[in-house]
Amino acid sequence: MHQIGPDVAFWNDALVRMQERITDSAKMKLSGFPQVSDPQTGEWATVSNGDWTGGFWVGLLWLAYHRTHDDYFLIQAEHWAERLRPRTQSQTVFRGFLFYYGAAIAAILFDNPIGRELGLAGARELAELYNTHARLIPIGTQAPKAQEAYLRETNIDCVASIALLSWAAGGLDNDELRQIGRAHATRHIELCIRYDGSVHQSARFDRVTGKLTARFTHKGYSDESTWARAQAWAMLGYALAAKYAPDEPLFLEVAKRVCDWWLRNAPPDDIAYWDFSDPRIPNVPRDTSATAIALASLLKLSALTKTEERAHYQTAAESIAKALVNNFLTPVSERDERLPGMLTEGCFNGRTGQAIKHELIWGDYFLCEALLVLAGTLDPLAI
């Protein structure tokens, strides 16, 4: 179990707030999976099929159950996990996010049968999208007219799929899934990781030869900039790769490289701007959701490294967590009309101006996961 620091009461207070937000959201009788929330009212904009983010809402419910053992959260989590079932057949790499956080973590944490069934199904279907020439799983899409384009593109976000595939390889006794996950993560080092440890969000390749044809961004400031969430996804993806493939030292080396770049380039107050390269900084949106992903990743990296490095990453993570909680997690206060436990100032898409100062469901998830680790109730390498 992760070492518990002296601030356990502080972390638990933040978790109480987040649990209240999860409960409040569950009682809203949402028509779809919550994705983006109005920071003033707390009302969620939802997506009916879960999009790429639905697993994080289910994951929050699983974490709430893990913390409280309250059957209310179990019932809610199982209900929403079942609503993801149709997505096992969706032709997109984002099944990795949907079914790792929406299903597999429940099998890992408390041997939940629904989580196990859906997680394994999602992994089996995900592997079917693997391109042997490119040695990766492309983005894919549900939209037939765009299918061809998205079968020759990939994002750094996709690296985290190694977690679902590696977990399922054990459950299905299928080493091919494990090897696909490793090849997928390895190829993205060549495609997306720059020499200095910064990250390209996206890459395009020839479907027949697998040859790289372009590097670009969907959501960053420019094709050569470092979009904050891309950097954070790389941190998470390679921390998970190092966890699930401990015999492959390259993954841990890359995890350190991308995490070290974040720590060298983050603002003094620890909260990333939406894109590290935006020339208008500091007059641009922050992105607490990217920062929360980075936080959870640093805690995993701390547990994966040796004594000297472990303290460095742990200290950095605690500083980031305090900045998020103190400045961006809404409090329980009669003077603040907003609901408690909302992680505000997340930036969905700074390029288009979509939801640039909002609560984002994945930001909530990764902050909650990190707080559970800091409070000593979740091993950082459990999930």
C-alpha positions in Angstrom: 0.0 0.0 0.0 1.2 3.5 -0.8 2.7 5.4 2.1 0.2 7.7 3.8 1.4 11.3 4.2 0.6 13.8 7.0 -2.2 15.5 5.1 -4.6 12.5 5.2 -7.4 14.7 6.8 -7.0 17.2 4.0 -7.3 14.6 1.3 -10.3 13.0 3.0 -12.1 16.3 3.3 -11.6 16.8 -0.5 -12.9 13.3 -1.1 -16.0 14.0 1.0 -16.7 16.9 -1.3 -16.2 14.9 -4.4 -18.4 12.1 -3.1 -21.2 14.6 -2.6 -20.8 15.8 -6.2 -20.9 12.2 -7.4 -24.0 11.5 -5.4 -25.7 14.7 -6.6 -24.9 13.8 -10.2 -26.2 10.3 -9.8 -29.5 11.7 -8.5 -30.0 14.1 -11.4 -31.7 11.3 -13.5 -29.4 12.1 -16.4 -30.4 11.1 -19.9 -26.9 10.2 -20.9 -23.3 10.0 -19.6 -22.2 13.3 -17.9 -19.4 14.9 -19.8 -19.2 18.7 -19.3 -20.7 20.7 -16.5 -21.7 24.4 -16.2 -19.4 25.7 -13.5 -22.0 28.0 -12.1 -25.0 25.6 -12.0 -23.5 22.2 -11.9 -25.8 21.0 -14.6 -24.3 18.4 -16.9 -24.2 18.3 -20.7 -24.5 14.6 -21.5 -23.6 12.1 -24.3 -26.0 9.3 -25.0 -23.5 6.6 -26.0 -20.7 7.6 -23.7 -18.5 9.1 -26.5 -14.9 8.6 -25.3 -15.6 9.9 -21.8 -18.4 7.7 -20.5 -16.1 5.3 -18.7 -14.8 8.0 -16.4 -18.3 8.6 -15.0 -18.8 4.9 -14.4 -15.2 4.9 -12.9 -16.2 7.6 -10.5 -19.0 5.5 -9.3 -16.8 2.4 -8.9 -14.3 4.6 -6.9 -17.1 5.9 -4.7 -18.1 2.3 -3.9 -14.5 1.4 -3.2 -14.3 4.2 -0.7 -17.6 3.8 1.0 -18.8 0.2 0.4 -22.2 1.8 0.0 -24.4 -0.4 -2.2 -26.0 2.7 -3.7 -22.8 3.4 -5.6 -22.5 -0.3 -6.6 -26.1 -0.3 -8.1 -25.4 3.0 -9.9 -22.1 1.8 -11.3 -23.5 -1.5 -12.5 -26.4 0.3 -14.2 -24.2 2.8 -16.0 -21.7 0.1 -16.9 -24.5 -1.9 -18.6 -25.3 1.2 -20.6 -21.8 1.0 -22.1 -22.4 -2.6 -23.4 -23.3 -1.5 -27.0 -19.9 0.2 -27.2 -18.0 -3.1 -27.1 -18.8 -3.2 -30.8 -17.8 0.4 -31.6 -14.9 0.6 -34.0 -12.8 3.0 -32.0 -9.6 2.7 -29.9 -11.4 4.7 -27.2 -12.9 1.4 -26.0 -9.7 1.3 -24.0 -10.9 4.2 -21.9 -14.5 3.1 -21.8 -13.9 -0.4 -20.6 -10.8 0.0 -18.5 -12.3 2.7 -16.3 -15.9 1.8 -16.8 -15.6 -1.9 -16.2 -12.1 -3.5 -15.7 -11.2 -1.5 -12.6 -14.3 -3.0 -10.9 -13.1 -6.5 -11.6 -9.6 -5.5 -10.3 -10.8 -3.8 -7.1 -13.6 -6.0 -6.0 -14.0 -8.9 -8.5 -17.2 -7.5 -9.8 -18.7 -9.9 -12.4 -20.3 -7.2 -14.6 -17.0 -5.3 -14.7 -15.2 -8.4 -15.6 -17.6 -9.5 -18.4 -17.7 -6.0 -20.0 -14.0 -5.4 -19.6 -13.1 -8.6 -21.3 -15.6 -8.1 -24.1 -14.3 -4.6 -24.7 -10.7 -5.8 -24.8 -11.4 -8.6 -27.3 -13.2 -6.3 -29.7 -10.5 -3.6 -29.3 -7.8 -6.0 -30.4 -9.7 -6.6 -33.6 -8.9 -3.1 -34.7 -5.1 -3.7 -34.5 -3.2 -2.8 -37.7 -0.3 -5.3 -38.0 1.6 -3.1 -40.6 1.4 0.1 -38.4 1.8 -2.0 -35.2 -0.9 0.0 -33.5 -4.6 0.4 -33.0 -5.9 3.4 -34.9 -8.4 5.9 -33.6 -11.3 4.4 -35.6 -14.7 6.0 -35.5 -18.4 5.3 -35.4 -19.0 7.5 -38.4 -18.8 5.5 -41.6 -18.0 8.5 -43.8 -15.0 9.3 -41.7 -13.9 5.7 -41.2 -11.1 5.7 -43.8 -9.4 8.8 -42.4 -9.5 7.6 -38.8 -8.1 4.2 -39.6 -4.9 5.9 -40.6 -4.6 8.2 -37.7 -3.7 7.8 -34.0 -3.5 9.9 -30.9 -1.2 9.8 -27.9 -4.4 9.3 -25.8 -4.6 5.8 -27.2 -1.5 4.5 -25.5 -3.5 3.9 -22.3 -5.2 1.0 -24.1 -2.3 -1.1 -23.0 -4.0 -1.3 -19.6 -7.2 -2.9 -20.8 -5.4 -5.3 -23.1 -2.8 -6.4 -20.6 -5.4 -6.9 -17.9 -7.6 -8.9 -20.2 -4.7 -11.0 -21.5 -4.5 -12.5 -18.0 -8.3 -13.0 -17.7 -8.6 -14.7 -21.0 -5.2 -16.4 -21.0 -4.5 -14.8 -24.3 -1.0 -13.5 -24.7 -1.8 -12.0 -28.1 -3.7 -9.2 -26.4 -0.7 -8.5 -24.2 1.6 -8.4 -27.2 -0.7 -6.1 -29.1 -0.8 -3.7 -26.1 3.0 -3.6 -25.9 3.4 -3.1 -29.7 0.8 -0.3 -29.6 2.5 1.5 -26.8 6.0 1.0 -28.3 5.0 2.4 -31.7 3.7 5.6 -30.2 7.1 6.4 -28.8 8.3 6.8 -32.4 5.2 8.6 -33.6 4.5 11.0 -30.8 7.3 11.5 -28.3 9.8 14.2 -29.1 13.5 14.0 -28.1 13.1 16.4 -25.3 10.1 14.5 -23.8 7.4 16.8 -25.1 4.5 15.2 -27.1 2.8 15.5 -30.4 -0.9 14.8 -30.0 -1.5 12.9 -33.3 0.1 11.1 -36.1 -0.9 9.9 -39.6 0.4 6.8 -41.2 0.1 4.7 -44.4 -2.3 1.8 -43.6 -0.5 -0.6 -45.9 3.1 0.1 -45.1 2.7 1.6 -41.6 5.0 4.4 -42.5 4.6 7.7 -40.7 3.3 10.4 -43.0 2.5 13.4 -40.7 2.4 14.6 -37.1 -0.3 17.1 -36.1 -2.8 18.0 -33.5 -6.6 17.9 -33.3 -7.0 20.1 -30.3 -3.7 21.9 -29.5 -2.5 25.4 -30.4 -0.5 24.2 -33.4 0.9 21.1 -35.0 4.3 21.8 -33.3 2.9 22.9 -29.9 2.6 20.8 -26.8 -1.1 20.5 -25.9 -1.3 20.0 -22.2 -3.8 17.1 -22.3 -1.6 15.3 -24.9 1.4 15.6 -22.5 -0.8 14.3 -19.6 -2.1 11.4 -21.6 1.4 10.4 -22.5 2.3 10.5 -18.8 -0.6 8.3 -18.0 -0.2 5.9 -20.9 3.5 5.2 -20.2 3.0 4.9 -16.4 0.3 2.3 -17.2 2.6 0.6 -19.7 5.4 0.5 -17.1 3.0 -1.0 -14.6 1.6 -3.7 -16.9 5.0 -4.5 -18.6 7.6 -4.2 -15.8 10.0 -6.3 -17.8 10.2 -3.6 -20.5 12.5 -0.9 -19.2 11.8 1.4 -22.2 8.3 2.2 -20.9 9.5 3.3 -17.5 12.2 5.4 -19.2 9.6 7.1 -21.4 7.3 7.6 -18.5 10.0 9.5 -16.6 10.9 11.5 -19.7 7.4 12.8 -20.3 6.7 13.4 -16.6 10.0 15.2 -16.2 9.1 17.5 -19.1 5.8 18.3 -17.5 7.5 19.2 -14.2 10.1 21.4 -15.9 7.6 23.3 -17.9 4.5 23.6 -15.7 3.7 27.0 -14.2 5.0 27.9 -10.7 1.5 27.4 -9.3 1.4 23.8 -10.8 -1.8 24.2 -12.9 -1.1 23.8 -16.6 -2.3 26.2 -19.2 -4.3 24.5 -22.0 -1.3 24.4 -24.3 2.2 24.9 -23.1 3.1 26.7 -26.3 0.3 29.3 -26.6 2.2 32.6 -27.0 -0.6 34.4 -25.2 0.2 32.8 -21.8 -0.7 33.8 -19.1 -3.9 35.3 -20.7 -5.3 31.9 -21.7 -7.4 29.2 -20.1 -5.9 26.7 -17.6 -6.7 23.0 -17.8 -7.3 21.4 -14.5 -8.3 18.2 -16.2 -4.9 17.8 -17.9 -3.3 18.6 -14.5 -5.4 16.0 -12.7 -4.3 13.3 -15.3 -0.7 14.4 -14.7 -1.2 14.2 -10.9 -2.5 10.6 -11.1 0.3 9.7 -13.4 3.0 11.1 -11.1 1.6 9.0 -8.2 1.9 5.9 -10.3 5.4 6.8 -11.4 6.4 7.5 -7.8 5.4 3.9 -6.9 7.3 2.5 -9.9 10.6 4.2 -9.2 13.5 3.8 -6.8 13.8 5.6 -3.5 15.5 8.8 -4.6 13.2 9.4 -7.5 10.1 8.2 -5.6 10.3 11.1 -3.2 10.7 13.6 -6.0 7.6 12.5 -7.9 5.6 12.1 -4.7 6.4 15.6 -3.5 5.5 17.0 -6.9 2.2 15.1 -6.9 1.3 16.4 -3.5 2.0 20.0 -4.5 -0.2 19.6 -7.6 -3.0 18.0 -5.6 -3.0 20.8 -3.0 -3.2 23.4 -5.8 -6.1 21.7 -7.4 -8.0 21.2 -4.2 -7.3 24.6 -2.7 -8.0 26.6 -5.8 -10.3 24.7 -8.1 -12.4 22.2 -6.1 -15.6 23.9 -5.0 -15.9 24.0 -1.2 -18.8 23.3 1.1 -19.8 26.8 1.9 -22.9 28.9 2.4 -21.2 31.7 0.6 -20.6 29.7 -2.6 -23.8 28.8 -4.4 -22.1 26.2 -6.5 -22.3 22.6 -5.6 -19.3 21.2 -3.6 -16.8 18.9 -5.1 -16.7 20.3 -8.7 -13.2 20.5 -10.3 -13.5 23.8 -12.2 -11.4 25.4 -14.9 -11.1 22.4 -17.1 -10.5 23.2 -20.8 -12.3 20.8 -23.2 -11.1 22.4 -26.4 -9.1 25.6 -26.3 -8.7 25.6 -30.1 -12.4 26.0 -30.8 -13.4 27.7 -27.5 -15.6 24.8 -26.5 -16.1 24.5 -22.7 -12.8 26.2 -21.8 -13.6 26.9 -18.1 -15.8 24.0 -17.1 -16.0 20.9 -14.9 -15.0 17.9 -17.1 -15.8 14.3 -16.1 -12.3 12.9 -16.7 -10.8 15.7 -14.6 -13.1 14.6 -11.7 -12.2 11.0 -12.2 -8.4 11.4 -12.1 -8.5 13.8 -9.2 -10.7 11.4 -7.2 -8.3 8.5 -8.0 -5.3 10.5 -6.9 -7.0 11.7 -3.7 -7.8 8.1 -2.8 -4.1 7.2 -3.3 -3.0 10.2 -1.2 -5.5 9.3 1.5 -4.0 5.8 1.7 -7.1 3.9 0.6 -6.0 3.0 -2.9 -2.7 1.5 -4.1 -1.5 3.7 -7.0 -0.6 0.6 -9.0 -3.9 -1.2 -8.3 -5.5 0.3 -11.4 
